[in-house]
Amino acid sequence: MARRVFAAALAGTGAVAVKIDDGAARAAECALIAGLRRLGLTGAFSDEQAEAPVTGGGATVGAVRIRPGLFTR
């Protein structure tokens, strides 16, 4: 079974860790960005990576997106 772990920490702020059982990076990246936003981090890099396309049959068939309010205070 493939597994992937992502982790990030901001000194004096907090940390985020995400594990995706199927090993797909697209969901983990979006979840990690949502967690970093929850810690108050903003920036162009996170906006660009906050949505990941899902492809099938050589075409884009959907997207993985951060649900608004997922990590609200």
Protein Blocks (a to p, Z undefined) as FASTA:
>chain_A
ZZdddddddehibccddddfklpaklmmmmmmmmmmmnopacfklmmmmpccddeehiaf
bdcdddehklcZZ
